[in-house]
Amino acid sequence: MNETVRAVKATTDEGPEFEPLELLTRLEAQARQPTPAVLPDKLAWSDIRQEPDLFQARGGQLYEPHLSDLASAIGREGMLDPVEVIQIGPQAVLIEGHHRMEAYRRAGITEGIPVVYFTGTVEGAVAESGRANSRAKLPMPLRERNDYAWKLVKLGRHSIKQTATAANISERQVAIMRKVAKALGAGAFDHERWMAALQASKGIAPMTWEPDEIEARKEAQAQEYAERLSKAFYNKLTNNPEIAARALALHFGDKLGEVVRELEGYIGQRDDDEVDDF
């Protein structure tokens, strides 16, 4: 346990209420239970326990374009590369491969999931989940890597070097995070995102926006995305509505219904604008 968590414990009677830390403690206790004599290289989907709050380095977020790619790969090849698990007592717990597990679920594959086993400690498995995502085909952006490192700092189980390696950020950045956590004390656990914690340590209140300001920001961002689409595809999407629809369906996946509902409002607005023009 590093000085960050010790400092926080000194300000509270029972230590911080931080779900990933509590989960890590429970899993470490479970690791003292007997494990199966033989560990199979394939498991049923339901036999792979998922704890994304601890082992999903991306903060639980899944990316639809990547899921679409995996769905296509399943259609061509059947099974994907093995997911990585750690055997904790009687249970196999997923370390890396959350997108593949979701792709299997959507494809209705419930048996014969290929697995490989991480043989270190539960604490080491948490860091391994970050390293594995750094090697993955879907790299984590800097914001996610920082948020993951911030979570490791709050866990208080990993050295500066281990945290930096797991999150693929600099040791200097991790050292700054530790200073911020120590300065915030128990308040560090109120901030899931690193940037919010950094702002809090400087006395900067979270930004608040009036409804019209929020709408203006949304419109500006939508305009930026529209311009980027235009530069990337010129008139290919507007001249090929069917192809555009198929591409959007692949991109949005399960979120497509929400997008369609949002578009219905814009279709009504466009009709009203045309009437007004005349």
C-alpha positions as CSV (number, residue, x, y, z in Angstrom):
1,M,0.0,0.0,0.0
2,N,1.5,3.3,-1.0
3,E,1.5,6.6,0.9
4,T,-1.5,7.9,-1.1
5,V,-3.9,5.3,0.4
6,R,-2.2,5.5,3.8
7,A,-2.8,9.3,3.9
8,V,-6.5,8.8,3.0
9,K,-7.0,6.1,5.6
10,A,-5.6,8.5,8.2
11,T,-8.5,10.9,7.5
12,T,-11.2,8.2,7.7
13,D,-12.2,5.6,10.2
14,E,-12.5,2.7,7.7
15,G,-10.6,3.8,4.7
16,P,-12.0,5.1,1.4
17,E,-15.2,3.7,-0.1
18,F,-13.8,2.9,-3.5
19,E,-15.5,0.0,-5.3
20,P,-12.5,-1.2,-7.3
21,L,-10.4,-1.4,-4.1
22,E,-13.1,-3.2,-2.3
23,L,-13.5,-5.6,-5.2
24,L,-9.7,-6.2,-5.3
25,T,-9.7,-7.1,-1.6
26,R,-12.6,-9.5,-2.1
27,L,-10.9,-11.2,-5.0
28,E,-7.6,-11.5,-3.1
29,A,-9.5,-13.3,-0.3
30,Q,-11.2,-15.6,-2.9
31,A,-7.7,-16.4,-4.3
32,R,-7.0,-18.3,-1.1
33,Q,-9.6,-20.9,-2.1
34,P,-8.7,-24.1,-3.9
35,T,-8.4,-23.9,-7.7
36,P,-9.2,-26.8,-10.2
37,A,-6.5,-29.3,-10.8
38,V,-6.8,-28.8,-14.6
39,L,-7.6,-25.5,-16.2
40,P,-9.3,-26.0,-19.6
41,D,-8.3,-23.9,-22.6
42,K,-11.9,-23.3,-23.5
43,L,-14.8,-22.2,-21.3
44,A,-18.5,-21.5,-21.5
45,W,-19.3,-17.8,-21.8
46,S,-21.2,-17.9,-18.5
47,D,-18.2,-19.4,-16.7
48,I,-16.0,-16.3,-17.4
49,R,-16.7,-13.8,-14.7
50,Q,-16.5,-10.1,-15.8
51,E,-15.5,-7.3,-13.4
52,P,-15.1,-4.3,-15.7
53,D,-14.8,-1.8,-12.8
54,L,-11.5,-3.4,-11.9
55,F,-10.2,-5.1,-15.1
56,Q,-11.7,-3.0,-17.9
57,A,-8.9,-0.5,-18.6
58,R,-11.1,1.5,-20.9
59,G,-13.5,2.4,-18.1
60,G,-16.2,0.0,-19.1
61,Q,-16.7,1.6,-22.5
62,L,-17.2,-0.5,-25.6
63,Y,-16.6,0.7,-29.1
64,E,-19.2,-0.2,-31.8
65,P,-16.9,0.0,-34.8
66,H,-14.5,-2.5,-33.2
67,L,-17.4,-4.7,-32.2
68,S,-18.6,-4.6,-35.9
69,D,-15.1,-5.7,-37.0
70,L,-15.1,-8.6,-34.5
71,A,-18.6,-9.7,-35.6
72,S,-17.3,-9.9,-39.2
73,A,-14.3,-11.9,-38.0
74,I,-16.6,-14.3,-36.1
75,G,-18.6,-14.7,-39.3
76,R,-15.5,-15.6,-41.3
77,E,-13.5,-17.6,-38.7
78,G,-15.8,-18.7,-36.0
79,M,-13.7,-18.0,-32.9
80,L,-11.4,-15.1,-32.2
81,D,-8.0,-14.9,-30.4
82,P,-8.2,-16.2,-26.8
83,V,-9.3,-13.9,-24.1
84,E,-7.1,-13.5,-21.1
85,V,-8.4,-14.7,-17.7
86,I,-7.0,-15.3,-14.2
87,Q,-8.1,-18.2,-12.1
88,I,-9.2,-16.9,-8.7
89,G,-10.2,-19.9,-6.6
90,P,-13.0,-21.7,-8.3
91,Q,-13.7,-18.9,-10.8
92,A,-12.1,-17.6,-14.1
93,V,-12.1,-13.8,-14.1
94,L,-11.7,-11.9,-17.4
95,I,-8.6,-9.6,-17.5
96,E,-8.5,-8.7,-21.2
97,G,-11.0,-9.3,-24.0
98,H,-14.2,-7.5,-23.1
99,H,-14.9,-6.6,-26.7
100,R,-14.5,-10.2,-27.8
101,M,-16.8,-11.4,-25.0
102,E,-19.5,-8.9,-26.1
103,A,-19.0,-9.9,-29.7
104,Y,-19.5,-13.6,-28.7
105,R,-22.6,-12.6,-26.8
106,R,-24.2,-10.8,-29.7
107,A,-23.3,-13.7,-32.0
108,G,-25.1,-16.2,-29.6
109,I,-21.9,-18.1,-28.9
110,T,-22.2,-19.5,-25.4
111,E,-19.7,-22.4,-25.4
112,G,-16.0,-23.1,-26.3
113,I,-14.6,-19.6,-25.7
114,P,-10.8,-19.9,-26.1
115,V,-8.9,-18.6,-23.0
116,V,-5.3,-18.1,-21.9
117,Y,-4.4,-17.9,-18.2
118,F,-2.5,-15.1,-16.4
119,T,-0.4,-16.8,-13.7
120,G,0.4,-13.9,-11.4
121,T,-1.4,-12.3,-8.5
122,V,-4.7,-10.5,-8.6
123,E,-2.9,-7.3,-8.1
124,G,-0.7,-8.1,-11.0
125,A,-3.7,-9.0,-13.1
126,V,-5.0,-5.4,-12.7
127,A,-1.9,-4.0,-14.2
128,E,-1.8,-6.7,-16.9
129,S,-5.3,-5.6,-18.1
130,G,-3.8,-2.2,-18.9
131,R,-0.6,-3.6,-20.6
132,A,-2.8,-6.0,-22.7
133,N,-5.0,-3.1,-23.9
134,S,-1.9,-1.2,-24.8
135,R,-0.9,-4.1,-27.1
136,A,-4.5,-4.5,-28.5
137,K,-5.6,-3.6,-32.0
138,L,-7.8,-0.9,-30.5
139,P,-5.3,1.4,-28.8
140,M,-6.5,3.4,-25.8
141,P,-6.5,7.2,-26.3
142,L,-4.5,9.3,-23.9
143,R,-7.6,10.4,-21.9
144,E,-8.4,6.7,-21.2
145,R,-4.8,5.9,-20.3
146,N,-4.7,8.7,-17.8
147,D,-8.0,7.7,-16.3
148,Y,-6.8,4.1,-15.9
149,A,-3.5,5.3,-14.3
150,W,-5.5,7.4,-11.9
151,K,-7.5,4.4,-10.9
152,L,-4.3,2.4,-10.2
153,V,-3.0,5.3,-8.1
154,K,-6.2,5.2,-6.1
155,L,-5.9,1.5,-5.6
156,G,-2.5,2.1,-4.0
157,R,-1.1,-1.3,-4.8
158,H,1.3,-0.5,-7.7
159,S,4.6,1.3,-7.9
160,I,5.1,4.4,-10.1
161,K,6.9,2.3,-12.6
162,Q,4.3,-0.4,-12.7
163,T,1.5,2.1,-13.1
164,A,3.3,4.0,-15.9
165,T,4.0,0.7,-17.7
166,A,0.5,-0.6,-17.3
167,A,-1.1,2.7,-18.5
168,N,1.6,3.5,-21.1
169,I,2.2,7.0,-19.7
170,S,5.2,8.6,-18.2
171,E,6.5,8.0,-14.7
172,R,6.5,11.8,-14.2
173,Q,2.8,11.9,-14.9
174,V,2.1,9.1,-12.4
175,A,4.2,11.0,-9.8
176,I,2.0,14.1,-10.4
177,M,-1.1,11.9,-9.9
178,R,0.2,10.7,-6.6
179,K,0.7,14.2,-5.4
180,V,-2.8,15.2,-6.5
181,A,-4.3,12.1,-4.7
182,K,-2.4,13.0,-1.5
183,A,-3.5,16.6,-1.7
184,L,-7.1,15.6,-2.2
185,G,-7.1,13.0,0.6
186,A,-10.4,11.1,0.8
187,G,-11.7,13.5,-1.9
188,A,-9.6,11.7,-4.5
189,F,-12.1,8.9,-4.5
190,D,-14.9,11.3,-5.6
191,H,-13.2,11.8,-9.0
192,E,-13.3,8.9,-11.5
193,R,-11.7,11.0,-14.2
194,W,-8.1,12.3,-13.9
195,M,-8.8,15.7,-15.4
196,A,-11.6,16.3,-12.9
197,A,-9.3,15.3,-10.0
198,L,-6.6,17.7,-11.3
199,Q,-9.0,20.6,-11.5
200,A,-10.3,19.8,-8.0
201,S,-6.8,19.9,-6.6
202,K,-6.3,23.4,-8.1
203,G,-9.6,24.6,-6.7
204,I,-11.3,24.8,-10.1
205,A,-15.0,24.0,-9.9
206,P,-16.4,21.6,-12.6
207,M,-17.7,23.6,-15.5
208,T,-21.4,24.3,-15.6
209,W,-23.3,25.4,-18.7
210,E,-26.6,27.0,-19.3
211,P,-29.0,25.0,-21.5
212,D,-28.5,27.4,-24.5
213,E,-24.7,27.1,-24.1
214,I,-24.9,23.3,-24.1
215,E,-27.0,23.4,-27.2
216,A,-24.6,25.8,-28.9
217,R,-21.7,23.5,-28.0
218,K,-23.5,20.5,-29.4
219,E,-24.3,22.3,-32.6
220,A,-20.7,23.4,-33.0
221,Q,-19.5,19.9,-32.5
222,A,-22.0,18.5,-34.9
223,Q,-21.0,21.0,-37.5
224,E,-17.3,20.0,-37.0
225,Y,-18.2,16.3,-37.5
226,A,-20.2,17.1,-40.6
227,E,-17.3,19.0,-42.1
228,R,-15.0,16.1,-41.4
229,L,-17.4,13.7,-43.0
230,S,-17.6,15.9,-46.1
231,K,-13.8,16.1,-46.4
232,A,-13.5,12.3,-45.9
233,F,-16.3,11.2,-48.3
234,Y,-17.2,14.4,-50.3
235,N,-20.6,13.4,-51.9
236,K,-20.2,9.6,-51.7
237,L,-22.6,9.4,-48.7
238,T,-25.2,11.9,-50.0
239,N,-25.3,10.3,-53.5
240,N,-25.6,6.8,-52.1
241,P,-28.2,6.8,-49.2
242,E,-28.4,3.0,-49.1
243,I,-24.7,2.5,-48.8
244,A,-24.6,5.4,-46.2
245,A,-27.3,3.7,-44.2
246,R,-25.5,0.4,-44.2
247,A,-22.2,2.1,-43.1
248,L,-24.0,3.9,-40.3
249,A,-25.7,0.7,-39.2
250,L,-22.3,-1.0,-39.0
251,H,-20.8,1.9,-37.2
252,F,-23.5,2.4,-34.6
253,G,-24.4,-1.2,-33.9
254,D,-26.8,-1.5,-31.0
255,K,-27.0,2.3,-30.8
256,L,-28.6,2.6,-34.2
257,G,-32.1,2.8,-32.8
258,E,-31.2,5.8,-30.7
259,V,-29.7,7.5,-33.7
260,V,-32.8,6.9,-35.8
261,R,-35.0,8.4,-33.1
262,E,-32.8,11.5,-33.0
263,L,-32.9,11.7,-36.8
264,E,-36.7,11.7,-36.9
265,G,-36.7,15.1,-35.1
266,Y,-34.4,16.5,-37.8
267,I,-36.5,15.2,-40.6
268,G,-39.4,17.1,-39.2
269,Q,-37.3,20.2,-38.9
270,R,-36.2,20.0,-42.5
271,D,-39.8,19.7,-43.7
272,D,-40.8,22.8,-41.7
273,D,-37.8,24.7,-43.1
274,E,-38.8,23.9,-46.7
275,V,-42.4,25.1,-46.1
276,D,-41.1,28.3,-44.6
277,D,-38.8,29.0,-47.6
278,F,-41.8,29.0,-49.8
